[in-house]
Amino acid sequence: MNILFTTHQGDTAGATYSIAYLAKGLAAKGHRVYVAARAESLLFSLLKDSGVHLRAMVFKSKKDVKAIRQLRDLILSEKIELVNAQDSRDRYLTIFAKWWYQLNVKIVHTRRQRPKSVGGWLHNMFYVRGTDRIIVISDELKNIFVDRGFPESHLYVIYNGTPREQYANIQSERVEELRKKYGLQPNDTVIGCVARMKEQPQLIESLQYIDDDIKVVFAGIPAGSLDKYVAQFNIKNPIIYTGTLDRKDTLHLYKLLNVNVLPSTMDGFGLVLVEAMALEVPVVATNFGGIKNVISHGVDGLLFEDNNIEELAEQIRKALFNTSVREKLIKNGQITALEKFSVEKTVQNHEAFFQSLIDA
């Protein structure tokens, strides 16, 4: 197959790594895989020397005529059979390119989060008529799209996955370097939250019900982002901001955490949950969307209802201090991460699905 992935983002986010894993996996299986993204994006650097063909492209807007022409030229010159668009601008542009130039190519969109820009019948019709199918990354996310008016038959679920080998490369020396960098002691109890800005204020508020000496590490948001909430709720816990980390340091950071918390109503999946589980860190997350398809409550993770701050605090305390629960979450979480959500399964499922569309 000749496959083109497009994204106008490709920066630090779980989606970027998911696209990279998928593109490299399909290329390793012998397919000609192209990725069109900004040359300065993280995705571009992740895919250098990987067997994936990179094309520098900027998607300035949803009606970027230059980008539409570039897509046309790339599709025709490389005999692209299927385009998988990943973000809002390129989702529009891939449809326009196919329609305006009557291109003989399959168009597939991937949706990874709760939809913000859909719901109107005209908008939905544009996406449905302009694509051959839409991939969603969890069953619960599919249900959300159905509730927003998308036909169930047009949606196809393929879960994200992570490569097992990345967890085998954790270096104790780097873990200790990060421990010292962030002023953590070996006996500290540490709550972590690895995410872009989502509903982290809920975690800050929950600290009212948790011991003051427990340290909290926020990775992925700028320093000071939550200080106003710390002051509002008179939080005494030490708060540590790491800013944006690269993938290697993020994976090492998990080993400093006693629990990883994802308070989010955006995620269609929750890659950071899988990563933490794979590295034997218990997870607590919002009972929302695709998160519910990653975590089985009380089996391999713990869930709380959105905005139920006392319940969030209770689940964190349970993951930290209830020995039998903690051991169960660690054991089952690692099995779930490594077996259910492997990148090999993700690649195989995409390969079979893409081939079925091309052959149709």
N, C-alpha and C positions, 0 to 999 in steps of 0.2 A: 504493500500500500504506500501511496505518497500522501502524507498527512501534514497539514499546516496548523500549528497552534498560534493564536494571536492573543496579545494582552497589551493594554496601554499602561498597566501598572508594573507588576513584576518586581516590587520592592519587598522590604522585610515584612513577611506575613506568611501564615501557614499555606495559603494558596500558592505562593511562589514556589515553595519547596514541593508541593504536590504536583505542580505542572512540570517541574524539573525531573522529579522521580519518574513521572509518566513518560515524558519525552525520551529520557535516556533509556527507560525500559523497553519502549517500542523500537528505538533505534538498535538496541542490543539484540533484538529478535529479527533484525534484518530489514525492517521497514525504513523507507526514506522519510525522515522526520525533519520538518522545518519549524522554526520558531521565529515569529516576527514580534519584536519588542524594542524598547529603547536601548540603544547601545550602552548607556550608562547604568542600566537597571541591574539589580542583583541577579535576576534571572539570567541575563546575558552572561554574567561572570560565572554562574553556576554551571552553565552548559558549554563553556569553552573546552575544546579538546575532548568532547564527550561522544562524538559521532553524530551529534545533532547539527543540522545546517542552520546557522544563525543569519537572520536578515534584520539589519537595523531599520526600524520604522517607528515613526511618531504618529500617534493618533490624536490630533489636536482637538477634535470635536466629533460629535456624532454625525456631522455632515461634511467631514474633511474630504474634499474632492481629490486632493493630491493623494491621500491615503487610499481612497477607493481605486484610483488608477494604479497605484503601486500594488495593491492586492490583486487586481486584474492581471497585471503583468507577471506577478509571481505565480499565480495560479496557472496561467497559460504556459509560461516558460518551463516550469518544473512539472507540468502535467499533474497538478494537485487533484486528488480524488475526493478528499474530505477536508473541510476546514472546521476546526474546533475553537470557537471564540470564547474567551474567558471573562471579559469585563465589559462594562456598559457601552463604552464608545465603540469598541471593535465588534460588539454584538450588532449594533446598528450598521456599521460600515460593511461587514461581511454580507449582510442581507442586501444592502444597496448595490454592492459590487456584483453580486449574482444577478440581481434583477436588471440593473442598467445595462449590463454587458451580456446578458443571457448565457451565463457561464454554466457549463455542464459539471457541476461540483456539488457535493453534499454539504449542507451547512448544519452543524451541531453546536448548540450553546451549552455551556456548563454553568450551573448556578450553585454557589457554595454557601450562600447566606440567606437569611430571611429577606424576602424581596422588599425593596423600598420603592422601586420605580415601576411597579406593575399594579394592576387591579382594574383599570378602566378597560372597557370592552374593546375599544379601538387599539389600545396599546397591546393588549393581550393577543388580539387578532394578528397584529403586525408580527409579533414574535412567533406565533404558531404557524402562520402561513409562510413566514420567511425562513423557517428551519425545517429540517427533516425530522429531528427530534431534539428534546432538551434533556440533558443529563442533570440530575440532582444527586447530591452526595449522601443522602440518607432518606429513609422511608418517611420520617417525620417532616423533613423538608418538602418532600413530595406532597404530603397532606396539606401543608401550608399553601403550596402553589395551587392545588386543587381548590382549596377554599377561596383563593383569589380569582378563580374563574378559568384556570387552565384545564383542558381536557386531560383526564388521567391517562388516556392512551398515548398522549404525546410526550409523557414524562417517563424517563428511564433511570432507575436507581443504580449507581455504582459507588461503592464506598471508597473513601481514601485509604491509603496504606502508607506504611513507612518501611524503609529498608532495614532489615535485621542487623546488617553489618555495622551500621552507624553506632549501635549500642555496644559493640565489642571493642570500640576504640577509645573508651573512656580512660583517661590517664590520671592516676591519683595525684601526680605532681601538679597538674593543671587545676584539679579540684582544690588543692591546698593553696595554690596561688590566688584563686578566686576567694577562698575563705578569708585570707589575709587582706585582700584588696577591699572587701566589704566589711571588715571588722567583725567577723563572726568567730566565735570560739567553738572548739570541738563539742562541747556539751550544751551549746545553745539549742533551744527549740525554735524552729524557723517555719513560718508560714510563707509560702510563695504564691505569686500570681504572675504567670507568664502570658502576657496578652497585650495587644494594642488597647487603646482606651475604649473600654466597654462599660460595665457596671461596677467598676472597682470601688466606687463610694460605698456600696453595700458591704464590702469586706471591711472597709474602715469603720463603718458604723457597728459592725458585729464585734469589733474589738472591745467594746464596752462590756461585753459579757465573757471576755477571755483574759487570762492572766496578763498583767502589765509587762512582765519581763520577757514575754515571747516576742521575738523579732519578726518583722514582716518585710519581705523582699518583693519589690515590684520590678519586673523586667519587661521592657518594651514600651515604656512611657517616659517622658522627660522628667527630670528631677523637679520636685515641687508640685507636680500635677495634682496631687491630692492633699496638699497642705491645708487648704481651706476647710476640708472635711475633718482633718485631724484636729484642727482648732475648734471647729463647730461641735464635735462630739467629745472634746477634751480627752483625746487619746494620749496615753502615756507610753505606749509601746514604741520601741525604736523602729523607725520607718527607713528603709533603705531603697534607693532608686538606682538601678543599674543602667538606665537608658536602653538604647537599642543594642542588642548583642548579635554577633554572628552565630551561625548555626552551631559551630563547634563549642563556643562558650555557653550557649544556651543549654546544650546537652550536658555539659559539665556542671552547670549551675543546678540542675535538678538534683544532683547528688548532695547538695547542701541543704535541701528542703526536707522537712518532716511531713509536709502535706502540700499539695498543689491545688489551688482554688481557682475555678473559672466561673466568676459571676457574670453571666452573659445571656442576653436574649437576642443575639445576632447570629450565633454560630449554627451553621447547618451540619456541622460535624464536631469539631473540637480536636484538632491535631495535637495540641499541647497536652491534652488529656492522655492520648495514646502514648506520646513520648514519655510522659511522667510514669505511666503505668509500666511501660517497658523497662524503666530504670528503677522499678520497685519503690515508687513514691505513691502513697495513697492519694486519691483525688476526691475533691468535693466540687460539685458544679450545679448550676441551675437546672431545674426540671423543665427543660424547654427544648423544642425543636430537635435537631439531630443529636444533641447531647444525650437525649434519652435512648438513642440507638447505639451509643458508645458505651454508656454505663448501665449496668443492671444494679439497681439500688440495693445496697446491702450485700451484694455478691462481689463485685469488683470495683465499686466506688459508691459514693453517697451523694444523694440529690437533695436539694432544698427548693422550696417554692419561691419564685421571684418576689422580692420585697419582704419576705418573712425573715427578718434580721435575726430574731432569736433562734429560729430553726437553723439558719446558717451557722450561727455560733455553736449550737448544739452538735451539728454534724462535724464541724472542725474539731471540737473537743473530743468527740468520739473517735475520729481518725487519728488523733494525736495520743490519746491516753487510755482508750479501751484496748487492752492488749490483744484479746481474742479477735475483736473486730479488725484491728489494725493488721494483724498477721494474715487474716483471711483476705483482706483487700489487696495486700501486697502480693500474695500468692496468685490469686485469681486475676488480678489486674495484669500481671505480666503475661499470663497465658492468653488473656483476651487480646492484648496488644500485639504479641508476636505471632499468634496463630490466626485470629479472626481478621486483623487489620494489617496484613502483610502487603507490601508493595507488589509482590509477585501476583497476588490475587487481583489487585487493582489493574495491573497491566494486562493480565489475561482477559479480564472482563471487558476492558476497553477494546482490546484487539478483536475479540469475537464480535462485539457490538458494532464497531466501525466496519468490519468486513461484511457483516450482514446488511448494513445500509448501502455499502458500495455495490454489493451483489444484487440488491433488490431491483 
